[in-house]
């Protein structure tokens, strides 16, 4: 089927269609968010913010060395002498920025790249961080990691290695039903032990081949093609996300919580984590399969019965043995996995990834023109903006204030016993949809862990609930690296058209967030956790 690009329609300025607009230009939403930000900026600072700014050693707070409250810490950071009210004002501006940017990402009221830049502009104009620190906040290791992974995946596609891998992984799957109910659970379990980000990046070029086959059929409507893209790309995102509870090898969020357990004098082994987390993965992965199949796959029309295996086999016909650039790329990819596992603690995930990217360019496996054509750097900027906001939320205390506000409105049941475990997972899940999973666990872990002793529940239960909850960032692109990678790579190879929109994550992701939490609560918390042994030392 010939791919048709719909031209944008020019509407009369200030007419209702103009105000409604379209992706990248929605004046009505822009105006509403501008009014919201200005209103929050101008209203008086809440007393709770001033109290938090002056509170000594607040739970979950991260201060500059030698200080014990946000006023002293922020003044030391800024080399200033601001009053508690002025520091609380910065806190309030960060909260306004968080919600404004999150809604811009979700609605695409302005171009994604423009929203990424807007984070820095707000931080510069309102002097939320020192000038040089703002640019530094954008350049986190995770940002280089995402950029490198996108380039690495593009190189796999350029060399043709993606087709060979696709045949290995999906050569026996005959339809979308098998893709949902066989491939997703398998991917979720594997993602608990290997790099989930690498798996998603590796699979995206393969899924592009499946999408293109669906397009070439000629019997799918535009809506059915969109459902096919959502089935493929959202499905692998969600399956990889939910595998995060399987073991502590999944990434930063687990490593952070393991560190907190050690600090509290209750270290947890790899095997112990698996005992509490791995049995959950098949249940929640099957829930993912059912959700994607019922809401998306069944609406793909004739594509529902498309033989995915034949697509993969067709892609490798006549390729011959693995050699040349393909073989070199396969060896580099294997080396990349070794670097991630064995050396990321020394040079970071980002450093390990860009090192391999440099080798790819030096060996000529792909050119810089290939990178510019295949990699969406606005998605890299999106994650950079999220990292920058995380730094501002940390140093102003806005992240702790939001956590405290959430905990404060919880019913009494959620302040003791298993209620604390439920609330720990709930607050982490909500916040991780607006910031990275690692940042959410890092910010909320110190807030929720002390509640274990207060409520008489084991520390491990609260900590694991927090870590597991960070795996369910299905509703926003910025929630996990998986989401950002899939969104960035779900791109039509011929026209450059995006196959997913941020709104797709919201529409299909938020209900699955609820489903994920319910499965976590009833299968793990009130299910097999009740029969597992817990150490005698309490929270």
C-alpha positions as CSV (number, residue, x, y, z in Angstrom):
1,X,0.0,0.0,0.0
2,X,1.4,3.4,-0.9
3,X,2.1,5.5,2.2
4,X,0.2,8.8,2.1
5,X,1.5,11.8,4.1
6,X,-1.4,14.1,4.9
7,X,-0.6,17.8,4.5
8,X,-1.3,20.1,7.4
9,X,-4.4,22.3,6.8
10,X,-4.1,26.0,7.4
11,X,-6.9,27.5,9.4
12,X,-7.9,31.1,9.8
13,X,-6.0,32.7,12.7
14,X,-8.0,32.7,15.9
15,X,-10.8,30.5,14.5
16,X,-11.8,27.6,16.6
17,X,-10.0,25.0,14.4
18,X,-6.9,27.2,14.7
19,X,-7.2,27.2,18.5
20,X,-7.6,23.4,18.6
21,X,-4.7,23.0,16.2
22,X,-2.8,19.7,15.7
23,X,0.3,17.9,16.9
24,X,3.1,20.3,17.5
25,X,0.8,23.4,17.5
26,X,-2.2,23.5,19.9
27,X,-2.7,27.1,20.8
28,X,-5.6,26.4,23.2
29,X,-3.5,24.0,25.3
30,X,-0.5,26.3,25.1
31,X,-2.6,29.2,26.4
32,X,-4.1,27.1,29.2
33,X,-0.8,25.8,30.4
34,X,0.7,29.3,30.3
35,X,-2.1,30.6,32.5
36,X,-1.6,27.6,34.8
37,X,2.1,28.2,35.2
38,X,1.7,32.0,35.7
39,X,-1.0,31.4,38.3
40,X,1.1,28.9,40.3
41,X,4.0,31.2,40.1
42,X,2.1,34.2,41.4
43,X,0.0,32.6,44.2
44,X,1.4,32.8,47.7
45,X,3.8,30.1,48.7
46,X,2.0,27.3,50.7
47,X,3.0,27.1,54.4
48,X,3.9,23.4,53.9
49,X,6.7,24.4,51.5
50,X,8.1,27.0,53.9
51,X,8.0,24.4,56.7
52,X,9.8,21.8,54.5
53,X,12.4,24.4,53.5
54,X,13.3,25.0,57.2
55,X,12.8,21.5,58.5
56,X,15.9,19.8,59.8
57,X,16.8,16.5,58.2
58,X,13.5,16.0,56.5
59,X,12.7,12.4,55.4
60,X,13.9,11.8,51.9
61,X,15.8,15.1,51.6
62,X,19.1,15.3,49.8
63,X,21.2,18.3,51.1
64,X,24.5,19.8,50.1
65,X,27.3,18.5,52.3
66,X,27.5,20.4,55.6
67,X,23.8,21.5,55.7
68,X,20.7,19.9,57.2
69,X,17.8,21.9,55.7
70,X,16.8,23.1,52.3
71,X,17.3,26.7,53.0
72,X,21.0,26.3,53.9
73,X,21.5,23.6,51.2
74,X,20.0,25.7,48.4
75,X,21.8,28.9,49.5
76,X,25.1,26.9,49.5
77,X,24.3,25.5,46.0
78,X,23.4,29.0,44.7
79,X,26.0,30.9,46.7
80,X,23.2,33.1,47.9
81,X,21.4,34.3,51.1
82,X,17.7,33.6,50.2
83,X,15.0,33.6,52.9
84,X,12.9,30.4,53.6
85,X,10.1,32.0,51.6
86,X,12.3,32.6,48.6
87,X,13.6,29.1,48.7
88,X,10.0,27.8,49.0
89,X,9.1,30.0,45.9
90,X,11.8,28.1,43.9
91,X,10.2,24.8,45.2
92,X,6.8,26.0,44.0
93,X,8.2,27.0,40.5
94,X,9.6,23.5,40.1
95,X,6.3,21.9,40.9
96,X,4.6,24.2,38.3
97,X,7.4,23.3,35.8
98,X,6.9,19.6,36.4
99,X,3.2,19.6,35.6
100,X,3.5,22.0,32.7
101,X,6.2,20.1,30.9
102,X,4.5,16.7,31.6
103,X,1.3,18.0,30.0
104,X,3.2,19.4,27.1
105,X,4.9,16.1,26.5
106,X,1.6,14.3,26.8
107,X,-0.4,16.6,24.5
108,X,2.3,17.6,22.0
109,X,0.9,21.1,22.2
110,X,4.3,22.3,20.9
111,X,7.0,20.3,19.2
112,X,8.8,17.7,21.4
113,X,12.1,19.3,20.8
114,X,10.7,22.7,21.8
115,X,9.4,21.2,25.1
116,X,12.8,19.8,25.8
117,X,14.4,23.2,25.4
118,X,11.6,24.8,27.4
119,X,12.8,23.0,30.5
120,X,16.1,24.7,30.3
121,X,14.6,28.1,29.5
122,X,12.4,28.0,32.6
123,X,15.3,26.9,34.8
124,X,17.4,29.8,33.3
125,X,14.8,32.5,33.5
126,X,13.8,31.7,37.1
127,X,17.3,30.8,38.2
128,X,16.3,27.5,39.7
129,X,19.9,26.2,39.5
130,X,23.3,27.7,39.0
131,X,23.8,28.6,35.3
132,X,26.5,26.0,34.7
133,X,24.7,23.4,36.6
134,X,21.6,23.6,34.3
135,X,23.6,22.5,31.3
136,X,25.3,19.8,33.5
137,X,21.9,18.6,34.5
138,X,21.0,17.9,30.9
139,X,24.2,15.8,30.4
140,X,23.5,12.9,32.6
141,X,25.0,9.4,31.9
142,X,21.5,8.2,31.2
143,X,21.2,10.7,28.3
144,X,24.4,9.4,26.6
145,X,23.1,5.9,27.2
146,X,19.8,6.6,25.4
147,X,21.6,8.4,22.5
148,X,24.0,5.5,22.2
149,X,21.4,2.8,22.4
150,X,19.4,4.5,19.6
151,X,22.5,4.7,17.4
152,X,23.5,1.1,18.3
153,X,20.0,-0.1,17.3
154,X,20.2,1.9,14.0
155,X,23.6,0.2,13.3
156,X,22.0,-3.2,13.8
157,X,19.4,-2.2,11.2
158,X,21.9,-0.7,8.7
159,X,24.1,-3.9,8.7
160,X,21.1,-6.2,8.3
161,X,21.7,-8.0,11.6
162,X,18.2,-7.1,12.8
163,X,16.6,-9.4,10.2
164,X,18.7,-12.4,11.3
165,X,18.0,-11.8,15.0
166,X,14.3,-11.3,14.2
167,X,14.2,-14.7,12.6
168,X,15.7,-16.3,15.7
169,X,13.3,-14.7,18.1
170,X,10.1,-14.7,16.0
171,X,10.6,-17.2,13.2
172,X,8.0,-19.6,14.7
173,X,5.3,-17.1,15.6
174,X,2.4,-17.2,13.1
175,X,0.1,-14.3,14.2
176,X,-0.4,-11.4,16.6
177,X,-2.1,-13.7,19.1
178,X,1.1,-15.7,19.3
179,X,3.0,-12.5,19.4
180,X,1.0,-11.3,22.4
181,X,0.6,-14.6,24.4
182,X,4.0,-16.2,23.7
183,X,6.5,-13.5,22.9
184,X,5.5,-10.9,25.5
185,X,5.7,-13.3,28.5
186,X,9.0,-14.6,27.2
187,X,10.4,-11.1,26.7
188,X,9.3,-10.1,30.2
189,X,11.1,-12.9,31.9
190,X,14.3,-12.3,29.8
191,X,14.1,-8.6,30.6
192,X,14.5,-9.4,34.3
193,X,18.0,-10.7,33.7
194,X,19.4,-9.0,30.5
195,X,19.3,-5.3,29.7
196,X,15.6,-4.5,29.0
197,X,16.7,-1.3,27.2
198,X,19.0,-3.3,24.9
199,X,16.3,-5.8,24.2
200,X,13.8,-3.0,23.2
201,X,16.4,-1.3,21.1
202,X,17.3,-4.5,19.4
203,X,13.6,-5.5,18.7
204,X,12.4,-2.1,17.4
205,X,14.1,-2.4,13.9
206,X,12.7,-5.9,13.7
207,X,9.2,-4.8,14.4
208,X,9.6,-2.1,11.7
209,X,9.9,-5.0,9.2
210,X,6.6,-6.5,10.5
211,X,4.9,-3.1,10.3
212,X,6.1,-2.5,6.7
213,X,4.8,-6.0,5.7
214,X,1.4,-5.0,7.1
215,X,1.5,-1.8,5.1
216,X,2.5,-3.7,1.9
217,X,-0.5,-6.0,2.2
218,X,-2.7,-3.2,0.9
219,X,-5.8,-4.3,2.8
220,X,-5.3,-2.4,6.0
221,X,-6.9,0.9,6.8
222,X,-4.8,3.7,8.3
223,X,-6.5,3.1,11.6
224,X,-5.7,-0.6,11.4
225,X,-2.0,0.2,10.6
226,X,-1.9,2.5,13.6
227,X,-3.3,-0.3,15.8
228,X,-0.6,-2.6,14.4
229,X,2.1,-0.1,15.3
230,X,0.7,0.3,18.8
231,X,0.5,-3.5,19.3
232,X,4.1,-4.0,18.3
233,X,5.8,-1.1,20.0
234,X,3.7,-0.4,23.0
235,X,3.5,-4.2,23.6
236,X,7.3,-4.7,23.8
237,X,7.6,-1.5,26.0
238,X,5.1,-2.8,28.5
239,X,6.4,-6.4,28.5
240,X,10.0,-5.1,29.1
241,X,8.8,-2.7,31.8
242,X,7.0,-5.3,33.9
243,X,9.9,-7.7,33.8
244,X,11.7,-5.3,36.1
245,X,10.7,-7.0,39.3
246,X,12.3,-10.3,38.2
247,X,15.8,-9.7,39.5
248,X,18.0,-6.8,40.7
249,X,19.9,-7.0,37.4
250,X,17.3,-4.8,35.5
251,X,19.0,-1.5,36.1
252,X,19.4,1.6,38.2
253,X,16.2,1.5,40.2
254,X,16.9,-1.9,41.6
255,X,20.6,-1.1,42.4
256,X,19.4,2.0,44.2
257,X,17.0,0.0,46.4
258,X,19.6,-2.6,47.1
259,X,21.9,0.2,48.3
260,X,19.2,1.5,50.6
261,X,18.7,-2.0,52.1
262,X,22.4,-2.1,52.8
263,X,22.4,1.3,54.4
264,X,19.6,0.1,56.8
265,X,21.6,-3.0,57.7
266,X,19.4,-5.4,55.9
267,X,21.3,-6.3,52.7
268,X,19.4,-8.5,50.2
269,X,21.0,-11.1,47.9
270,X,20.3,-11.6,44.2
271,X,18.5,-14.9,44.9
272,X,16.4,-13.4,47.7
273,X,15.2,-10.7,45.4
274,X,14.3,-13.3,42.7
275,X,12.3,-15.2,45.3
276,X,10.1,-12.2,46.1
277,X,9.9,-10.8,42.5
278,X,10.3,-13.4,39.8
279,X,7.0,-15.3,40.5
280,X,5.1,-12.1,39.8
281,X,6.5,-11.6,36.3
282,X,4.5,-14.3,34.4
283,X,1.2,-13.1,35.9
284,X,1.8,-9.5,35.1
285,X,3.2,-10.4,31.6
286,X,0.1,-12.4,30.8
287,X,-2.0,-9.4,31.9
288,X,0.0,-7.3,29.4
289,X,-0.7,-9.9,26.7
290,X,-4.5,-9.8,27.4
291,X,-4.6,-6.0,27.6
292,X,-2.7,-5.5,24.3
293,X,-4.6,-8.2,22.5
294,X,-8.1,-7.0,23.6
295,X,-7.5,-3.3,23.1
296,X,-5.1,-3.2,20.1
297,X,-4.3,-6.5,18.3
298,X,-7.9,-7.4,17.7
299,X,-8.5,-4.1,16.0
300,X,-5.8,-4.6,13.4
301,X,-8.2,-6.4,11.0
302,X,-6.4,-8.7,8.5
303,X,-3.1,-8.1,10.2
304,X,-4.3,-10.1,13.2
305,X,-3.5,-13.3,11.3
306,X,-0.4,-12.1,9.6
307,X,2.4,-14.7,9.7
308,X,5.1,-13.0,11.5
309,X,7.4,-15.9,11.2
310,X,7.2,-15.8,7.4
311,X,8.1,-12.1,7.5
312,X,11.2,-12.9,9.5
313,X,12.2,-15.8,7.2
314,X,11.6,-13.8,4.1
315,X,14.0,-11.2,5.5
316,X,16.9,-13.6,5.8
317,X,16.4,-15.4,2.4
318,X,19.6,-15.3,0.4
319,X,21.6,-13.7,3.2
320,X,24.0,-16.6,3.5
321,X,26.3,-17.1,6.5
322,X,27.0,-14.4,9.0
323,X,30.0,-12.4,7.7
324,X,31.4,-9.0,6.9
325,X,29.7,-6.1,8.5
326,X,27.0,-8.3,10.0
327,X,29.5,-10.4,11.8
328,X,31.4,-7.3,13.0
329,X,28.2,-5.8,14.3
330,X,27.3,-9.0,16.1
331,X,30.6,-9.1,17.8
332,X,30.3,-5.4,18.8
333,X,26.9,-6.0,20.2
334,X,28.1,-8.9,22.3
335,X,31.0,-6.7,23.4
336,X,28.5,-4.0,24.3
337,X,26.6,-6.4,26.6
338,X,29.8,-7.4,28.3
339,X,30.7,-3.7,28.8
340,X,27.3,-3.0,30.3
341,X,27.5,-5.9,32.7
342,X,31.1,-5.8,33.7
343,X,32.3,-2.2,33.3
344,X,29.3,0.1,33.7
345,X,30.2,0.7,37.3
346,X,33.5,2.2,36.1
347,X,32.6,4.1,33.0
348,X,28.8,4.2,33.3
349,X,26.2,2.8,31.0
350,X,26.5,5.9,28.8
351,X,30.3,5.7,28.6
352,X,30.2,2.0,27.7
353,X,27.6,2.7,24.9
354,X,29.2,5.7,23.3
355,X,32.5,3.8,23.2
356,X,31.0,1.1,21.0
357,X,29.3,3.9,18.9
358,X,32.7,5.4,18.3
359,X,34.0,2.0,17.1
360,X,31.0,1.6,14.8
361,X,31.8,4.9,13.2
362,X,35.5,4.3,12.9
363,X,35.0,0.9,11.3
364,X,32.5,2.4,8.8
365,X,29.6,0.2,9.8
366,X,27.4,3.3,9.5
367,X,28.0,6.9,8.7
368,X,27.0,10.1,10.5
369,X,24.5,10.7,7.8
370,X,22.9,7.3,8.7
371,X,22.7,8.4,12.3
372,X,21.1,11.7,11.4
373,X,18.6,10.0,9.2
374,X,17.7,7.2,11.7
375,X,18.0,8.6,15.2
376,X,15.5,11.0,16.7
377,X,17.5,13.3,18.8
378,X,14.4,15.1,20.1
379,X,13.7,11.9,22.1
380,X,17.2,12.1,23.5
381,X,16.4,15.7,24.4
382,X,13.2,14.6,26.1
383,X,15.1,12.3,28.5
384,X,17.7,15.0,29.0
385,X,14.9,17.4,30.0
386,X,13.5,14.9,32.4
387,X,16.9,14.4,34.0
388,X,17.3,18.2,34.4
389,X,13.9,18.5,36.0
390,X,14.9,15.7,38.4
391,X,18.0,17.6,39.5
392,X,15.9,20.8,40.2
393,X,13.3,18.7,42.1
394,X,16.0,17.2,44.2
395,X,17.9,20.4,45.2
396,X,14.8,22.6,45.8
397,X,12.9,19.9,47.7
398,X,10.0,19.9,45.3
399,X,10.2,16.1,44.9
400,X,10.0,15.5,48.6
401,X,7.2,18.0,49.0
402,X,5.1,16.2,46.3
403,X,5.7,12.9,48.0
404,X,4.7,14.3,51.4
405,X,1.5,15.8,49.9
406,X,0.6,12.5,48.4
407,X,1.3,10.5,51.6
408,X,-0.7,13.1,53.6
409,X,-3.9,12.6,51.6
410,X,-3.9,8.8,52.0
411,X,-6.7,7.3,54.1
412,X,-5.7,5.9,57.5
413,X,-5.4,2.3,56.3
414,X,-2.5,3.3,54.1
415,X,-0.5,4.6,57.0
416,X,0.2,1.3,58.7
417,X,0.9,-2.4,58.0
418,X,0.3,-3.5,54.4
419,X,-1.3,-0.2,53.7
420,X,2.1,1.3,53.7
421,X,3.3,-1.3,51.2
422,X,0.4,-0.4,48.9
423,X,0.9,3.3,49.2
424,X,4.7,2.9,48.6
425,X,4.0,1.2,45.3
426,X,1.2,3.6,44.4
427,X,3.1,6.8,44.9
428,X,6.2,5.4,43.1
429,X,4.2,4.3,40.2
430,X,2.5,7.7,39.9
431,X,5.7,9.7,40.1
432,X,7.8,7.4,37.9
433,X,5.3,8.2,35.0
434,X,6.5,11.8,35.2
435,X,10.2,11.2,35.8
436,X,12.7,8.4,35.2
437,X,12.2,5.1,37.2
438,X,15.7,5.4,38.8
439,X,15.0,9.0,39.8
440,X,11.7,8.1,41.3
441,X,13.1,5.3,43.4
442,X,16.1,7.5,44.4
443,X,13.8,10.3,45.5
444,X,11.0,8.3,47.2
445,X,13.0,5.4,48.7
446,X,14.2,7.6,51.6
447,X,10.7,8.9,52.1
448,X,8.9,5.5,52.2
449,X,11.5,3.3,53.9
450,X,11.3,5.1,57.3
451,X,7.5,4.5,57.2
452,X,8.2,0.7,57.6
453,X,9.2,1.1,61.3
454,X,6.3,3.5,62.0
455,X,3.7,1.2,60.5
456,X,5.2,-2.1,61.8
457,X,5.9,-3.7,58.4
458,X,9.1,-5.3,57.2
459,X,11.5,-2.8,55.5
460,X,12.0,-5.2,52.5
461,X,8.3,-5.2,51.8
462,X,8.2,-1.4,51.5
463,X,11.4,-1.2,49.5
464,X,10.4,-3.9,47.1
465,X,7.0,-2.3,46.6
466,X,8.7,1.0,45.8
467,X,11.1,-0.7,43.3
468,X,8.4,-2.8,41.7
469,X,6.1,0.2,41.4
470,X,8.7,2.0,39.3
471,X,8.4,-0.7,36.6
472,X,4.9,0.4,35.7
473,X,5.7,3.7,34.0
474,X,3.5,2.9,31.0
475,X,1.7,6.2,30.7
476,X,4.4,8.7,29.8
477,X,7.4,8.5,27.4
478,X,9.7,9.9,30.1
479,X,8.8,7.1,32.6
480,X,11.3,4.5,31.4
481,X,14.2,4.3,28.9
482,X,12.2,1.6,27.2
483,X,9.4,4.0,26.4
484,X,11.8,6.7,25.1
485,X,13.6,4.2,22.9
486,X,10.5,2.7,21.4
487,X,8.9,6.1,20.8
488,X,12.1,7.3,19.1
489,X,12.6,4.3,16.9
490,X,8.9,3.8,15.9
491,X,9.5,5.7,12.7
492,X,8.4,5.0,9.1
493,X,11.7,4.1,7.3
494,X,10.6,5.7,4.0
495,X,8.6,8.8,5.0
496,X,10.0,9.5,8.5
497,X,6.5,9.6,9.9
498,X,6.1,8.8,13.6
499,X,4.2,5.6,14.1
500,X,3.4,6.4,17.8
501,X,2.3,9.5,19.5
502,X,2.7,10.5,23.2
503,X,-1.1,10.3,23.4
504,X,-0.9,6.6,22.6
505,X,1.1,6.0,25.7
506,X,-1.5,7.9,27.8
507,X,-4.6,6.2,26.3
508,X,-3.3,2.6,26.4
509,X,-0.7,3.0,29.1
510,X,-2.6,4.6,32.0
511,X,-5.2,1.8,32.2
512,X,-2.4,-0.8,32.1
513,X,-0.7,1.1,35.0
514,X,-3.9,0.4,37.0
515,X,-3.9,-3.3,35.9
516,X,-0.2,-3.7,36.8
517,X,-0.8,-2.3,40.3
518,X,-3.8,-4.5,40.9
519,X,-1.8,-7.6,39.8
520,X,1.1,-6.6,42.0
521,X,-1.2,-6.1,45.0
522,X,-3.3,-9.2,44.7
523,X,-0.7,-11.7,43.3
524,X,2.3,-10.6,45.3
525,X,1.4,-8.5,48.3
526,X,-1.7,-10.4,49.3
527,X,-0.8,-13.5,47.4
528,X,2.4,-15.5,47.5
529,X,4.2,-12.9,49.8
530,X,2.0,-14.1,52.6
531,X,3.6,-17.6,52.4
532,X,7.2,-16.6,51.9
533,X,9.7,-16.3,54.8
534,X,10.9,-12.9,55.8
535,X,13.9,-12.2,58.1
536,X,13.2,-11.8,61.8
537,X,14.6,-8.3,61.8
538,X,11.7,-5.8,61.1
539,X,11.6,-2.4,59.5
